[in-house]
Every structure is written in structure tokens, then in C-alpha cells.
Amino acid sequence: MAGVQQSIQNRTPSPQIAKRSYTYDAVMRLNNIESCLIDMKKSRDEVITNIDQVLEREKTKLILEKEKSSSELRLSRYRAEIADQNKALEEDRQRINSLRENIRLRRVALEDARSRYQTGNDYLEESHKLLERARVDVLSEALFVTTSKLCARQKELVADLLTIYPIEQVQSESFSFKILGVPLPNSAFTGCDEDQVATALGFTCHLIHMLAYYLGVPLRFPMTPMSSKSIIRDPISTSLSTSRQ
């Protein structure tokens, strides 16, 4: 407690020491500084007010400038996109023109091939006609030659048959003949030698059979030549009699 009182006493100024007072000049300087500070504050407020007014006046212009910049940016982007689209469109047009040209060339080639095909087809048909005519002519000529040779050969074979089986008319009787020197009665066999008649009929059957074979003529009544034992069949009468039975 005594220490506290002592410290208080030490802090308390002594009334005997006199303090120096402010001079007139110092007071005036402080006053001037205060006035300068007030003026600076007013100037600052005026500058701030002017800046606010300028900003307020230029606010619409700044907004328009900002929108203009944004619009110019979008416009440049749109122009770039339009340029890309025009480039792609031009490439598509070139591709379409190329395809059209290819189609045109293919059509021309197709028409040319069709024309060549038609020409070849016409030539082929004409060749077929000429071939048919030539074939007909060749076949006709060959047929004519073959027929001529066949007729000549048939004449030779008939002549040979007439040489092998000569037929002579009996002078004393009409419609009476001899074949290979054997008498061949017409239809009346009374008083004739049966063996000679059978032999003559066998020669006649063989002659007719060979003539039909050489000339290619079918016989209505089939024959089986066996000399005097030759047979002539009548299938029509046999079939009729069988059906009646």
C-alpha cells in the first residue's frame, strides 16, 4: 500500500515546474493544415461526385459498348460458322456435281453399251437368218444330192433285181408272165404245176420284199420270203376275225 502511494506521488507533476505554451506560429500552422485538410476533403468529395456523375452519364454508353463487344464477338463467331457452313456447302456442291458427272458418264456408257448390244443383237439375228438360209440351202442341196444319189442307187438296185429276177411276158397268152424262166399264172392255177407256181410266187414275194426295202415303201401285208415256202400275212383280217369271235 505504501508502494502504491509512492508511485502515485511520483506520477503527479510537481506544481513548481512550468510548461511551455504553443506559439502563435504553431497555432497558425495547425490552422492552415486543418484548412488544407478540409479543402482536400472537399476536393476529394467533389472528385468522387464528379466521377460518380461521369460514370452515371457514361453508364449507358459502357453498357452499349459492352453489348457491342459481345455482339461483335457473337457476330464474328456466327461469321466463322457461316464460313464453315459455306465451305461445307461448297464441298457438298462439288461432290454433287462430281456425282452428277459420274452419273452422266455412266448413262452415256450405258447408252453406248445398249446401242452396241442392239447392233450386236441385230447382227446376230441377221447372222441367224443367213445361217438358216445357208443351212436350208445346204440341206436342200444335200437333200437334192442325197435324193439324186438315192434315186440313182435305187435304180441300180431295181435294175439288179430285174437282172436277178427277170420278168418276161408269155407271147402265147396275154397277162401271163415268167419270172426267172418259171411260169407265173395270172389268177387261174388250174392245170398248173403246183411246185412251179409255188416257186414263181416265192420269187415274186422275194422280189416285192426287196423292192419295198430298197424303195422304202411299207407293205400293207407283211411278207416273209422263203422261196416256195414264202408267207404273206394279213394282220387286218386276223384282228377283225379275232374281235368278232
C-alpha positions as CSV (number, residue, x, y, z in Angstrom):
1,M,0.0,0.0,0.0
2,A,2.8,2.3,0.8
3,G,4.5,1.4,-2.5
4,V,1.3,2.3,-4.5
5,Q,1.0,5.7,-2.8
6,Q,4.7,6.4,-3.5
7,S,4.2,5.6,-7.3
8,I,1.2,7.9,-7.4
9,Q,3.2,10.6,-5.8
10,N,5.9,10.1,-8.4
11,R,3.4,10.4,-11.3
12,T,1.8,13.6,-10.0
13,P,3.6,16.6,-11.6
14,S,5.2,18.9,-9.3
15,P,3.5,22.3,-9.2
16,Q,6.7,24.1,-9.1
17,I,7.7,23.0,-12.8
18,A,6.2,25.4,-15.5
19,K,5.1,24.0,-19.0
20,R,6.0,25.7,-22.3
21,S,2.9,27.0,-24.2
22,Y,2.2,26.8,-28.0
23,T,3.4,29.7,-30.0
24,Y,1.3,31.8,-32.5
25,D,3.1,30.5,-35.4
26,A,2.5,26.9,-34.4
27,V,-1.2,27.6,-33.9
28,M,-1.4,29.2,-37.3
29,R,0.4,26.3,-39.0
30,L,-2.0,23.9,-37.4
31,N,-4.9,26.1,-38.5
32,N,-3.5,26.1,-42.1
33,I,-3.0,22.4,-42.0
34,E,-6.6,21.9,-40.8
35,S,-7.8,24.2,-43.6
36,C,-5.8,22.3,-46.2
37,L,-7.2,19.0,-44.9
38,I,-10.7,20.4,-45.1
39,D,-10.1,21.7,-48.6
40,M,-8.6,18.3,-49.7
41,K,-11.6,16.6,-48.2
42,K,-13.9,18.8,-50.2
43,S,-11.8,18.3,-53.3
44,R,-11.9,14.6,-52.8
45,D,-15.7,14.6,-52.3
46,E,-16.0,16.8,-55.4
47,V,-13.8,14.4,-57.4
48,I,-15.8,11.4,-56.2
49,T,-19.0,13.2,-57.0
50,N,-17.7,14.1,-60.5
51,I,-16.5,10.6,-61.0
52,D,-19.9,9.3,-60.0
53,Q,-21.6,11.7,-62.3
54,V,-19.4,10.8,-65.2
55,L,-19.9,7.1,-64.5
56,E,-23.6,7.7,-64.3
57,R,-23.6,9.6,-67.6
58,E,-21.3,7.0,-69.2
59,K,-23.2,4.1,-67.8
60,T,-25.5,3.7,-70.8
61,K,-22.5,4.1,-73.1
62,L,-20.5,1.5,-71.3
63,I,-23.4,-0.9,-71.4
64,L,-23.8,-0.3,-75.1
65,E,-20.1,-0.7,-75.6
66,K,-20.2,-4.0,-73.6
67,E,-23.2,-5.1,-75.7
68,K,-21.4,-4.0,-78.8
69,S,-18.3,-6.0,-77.9
70,S,-20.5,-9.0,-77.1
71,S,-22.4,-8.6,-80.3
72,E,-19.2,-8.2,-82.3
73,L,-17.9,-11.4,-80.7
74,R,-21.1,-13.3,-81.5
75,L,-21.1,-11.8,-85.0
76,S,-17.5,-13.0,-85.5
77,R,-18.5,-16.4,-84.2
78,Y,-21.5,-16.5,-86.5
79,R,-19.4,-15.4,-89.4
80,A,-16.9,-18.1,-88.7
81,E,-19.8,-20.6,-88.5
82,I,-21.3,-19.3,-91.7
83,A,-17.9,-19.5,-93.4
84,D,-17.6,-23.1,-92.3
85,Q,-21.1,-23.9,-93.4
86,N,-20.4,-22.2,-96.8
87,K,-17.2,-24.2,-97.1
88,A,-19.0,-27.5,-96.3
89,L,-21.9,-26.5,-98.7
90,E,-19.3,-25.8,-101.5
91,E,-17.7,-29.2,-100.8
92,D,-21.2,-30.8,-100.9
93,R,-21.9,-29.0,-104.2
94,Q,-18.6,-30.1,-105.7
95,R,-19.4,-33.7,-104.5
96,I,-22.9,-33.5,-106.0
97,N,-21.5,-32.1,-109.3
98,S,-19.0,-34.9,-109.3
99,L,-21.7,-37.5,-108.7
100,R,-23.8,-36.0,-111.4
101,E,-20.9,-36.1,-113.8
102,N,-20.3,-39.7,-112.9
103,I,-24.0,-40.5,-113.4
104,R,-23.9,-38.7,-116.8
105,L,-20.8,-40.6,-117.9
106,R,-22.4,-43.9,-116.7
107,R,-25.6,-43.0,-118.7
108,V,-23.6,-42.3,-121.8
109,A,-21.6,-45.6,-121.3
110,L,-24.9,-47.4,-120.7
111,E,-26.5,-45.9,-123.8
112,D,-23.3,-46.8,-125.8
113,A,-23.4,-50.4,-124.4
114,R,-27.1,-50.6,-125.2
115,S,-26.5,-49.4,-128.7
116,R,-23.7,-51.9,-129.1
117,Y,-25.9,-54.6,-127.7
118,Q,-28.7,-53.7,-130.1
119,T,-26.3,-53.6,-133.0
120,G,-24.8,-57.0,-131.9
121,N,-28.3,-58.4,-131.5
122,D,-29.4,-57.2,-134.9
123,Y,-26.2,-58.6,-136.4
124,L,-26.8,-61.9,-134.5
125,E,-30.3,-62.1,-135.8
126,E,-29.1,-61.3,-139.3
127,S,-26.4,-64.0,-138.9
128,H,-29.0,-66.5,-137.7
129,K,-31.2,-65.7,-140.7
130,L,-28.2,-66.0,-143.0
131,L,-27.2,-69.2,-141.3
132,E,-30.7,-70.6,-141.5
133,R,-30.8,-69.7,-145.2
134,A,-27.4,-71.2,-145.7
135,R,-28.4,-74.3,-143.7
136,V,-31.6,-74.6,-145.7
137,D,-29.7,-74.1,-148.9
138,V,-27.0,-76.6,-147.8
139,L,-29.7,-79.0,-146.6
140,S,-31.7,-78.6,-149.7
141,E,-28.6,-79.1,-151.8
142,A,-27.5,-82.0,-149.7
143,L,-31.1,-83.4,-149.8
144,F,-31.2,-82.9,-153.5
145,V,-27.8,-84.6,-153.9
146,T,-28.7,-87.4,-151.5
147,T,-32.1,-87.8,-153.2
148,S,-30.4,-87.9,-156.6
149,K,-27.9,-90.4,-155.3
150,L,-30.6,-92.4,-153.6
151,C,-32.7,-92.5,-156.8
152,A,-29.7,-93.5,-158.8
153,R,-28.9,-96.2,-156.3
154,Q,-32.5,-97.3,-156.2
155,K,-32.5,-97.5,-160.0
156,E,-29.3,-99.6,-159.8
157,L,-30.7,-101.9,-157.2
158,V,-34.0,-102.2,-159.1
159,A,-32.0,-103.0,-162.2
160,D,-30.0,-105.6,-160.3
161,L,-33.3,-107.1,-159.0
162,L,-34.7,-107.2,-162.6
163,T,-31.4,-108.9,-163.6
164,I,-31.7,-111.4,-160.7
165,Y,-35.4,-111.9,-161.3
166,P,-36.1,-111.2,-164.9
167,I,-39.9,-110.9,-165.8
168,E,-40.9,-111.8,-169.3
169,Q,-44.3,-111.9,-170.9
170,V,-45.5,-115.1,-172.4
171,Q,-46.2,-114.4,-176.0
172,S,-48.9,-117.0,-176.5
173,E,-51.1,-115.7,-173.6
174,S,-52.0,-112.2,-172.5
175,F,-51.3,-111.2,-168.9
176,S,-49.1,-114.2,-168.4
177,F,-45.5,-113.8,-167.3
178,K,-42.5,-115.7,-166.4
179,I,-40.1,-114.9,-163.6
180,L,-36.6,-116.3,-163.8
181,G,-38.0,-118.6,-166.5
182,V,-40.7,-120.0,-164.2
183,P,-44.3,-119.5,-165.4
184,L,-46.4,-117.2,-163.2
185,P,-50.1,-117.6,-163.9
186,N,-52.3,-114.6,-163.5
187,S,-55.1,-115.9,-161.3
188,A,-56.2,-119.3,-162.7
189,F,-54.0,-122.0,-161.3
190,T,-56.0,-124.9,-162.8
191,G,-53.7,-127.4,-164.6
192,C,-50.5,-125.7,-163.4
193,D,-47.7,-127.4,-161.7
194,E,-48.0,-126.5,-158.0
195,D,-44.3,-126.6,-157.4
196,Q,-43.6,-124.2,-160.3
197,V,-46.4,-121.9,-159.1
198,A,-45.0,-122.0,-155.6
199,T,-41.5,-121.3,-156.9
200,A,-42.7,-118.4,-159.1
201,L,-44.7,-117.0,-156.2
202,G,-41.7,-117.3,-153.9
203,F,-39.6,-115.4,-156.5
204,T,-42.3,-112.8,-156.8
205,C,-42.6,-112.5,-153.0
206,H,-38.8,-112.1,-152.6
207,L,-38.7,-109.5,-155.5
208,I,-41.6,-107.4,-154.0
209,H,-40.0,-107.7,-150.5
210,M,-36.6,-106.4,-151.8
211,L,-38.3,-103.7,-153.9
212,A,-40.2,-102.4,-150.8
213,Y,-37.0,-102.5,-148.8
214,Y,-34.9,-100.6,-151.4
215,L,-37.6,-98.1,-152.2
216,G,-38.7,-97.5,-148.6
217,V,-42.3,-98.4,-149.2
218,P,-44.1,-100.1,-146.3
219,L,-46.2,-103.1,-147.3
220,R,-49.8,-103.5,-146.1
221,F,-49.4,-107.2,-145.9
222,P,-46.0,-108.2,-144.4
223,M,-44.1,-110.9,-146.3
224,T,-41.6,-113.5,-145.2
225,P,-39.7,-114.6,-148.3
226,M,-38.6,-118.3,-148.1
227,S,-38.6,-119.3,-151.8
228,S,-41.5,-121.7,-152.4
229,K,-42.4,-121.6,-148.7
230,S,-42.9,-117.8,-148.6
231,I,-45.6,-116.4,-146.3
232,I,-47.9,-113.4,-146.7
233,R,-49.7,-112.3,-143.6
234,D,-53.0,-110.4,-143.3
235,P,-53.0,-108.8,-139.8
236,I,-56.1,-106.8,-140.5
237,S,-58.4,-109.7,-141.3
238,T,-56.9,-111.7,-138.5
239,S,-57.6,-108.9,-136.0
240,L,-61.1,-108.5,-137.3
241,S,-61.9,-112.2,-137.1
242,T,-60.4,-112.3,-133.6
243,S,-62.6,-109.3,-132.5
244,R,-65.7,-110.9,-133.9
245,Q,-65.0,-114.1,-132.0
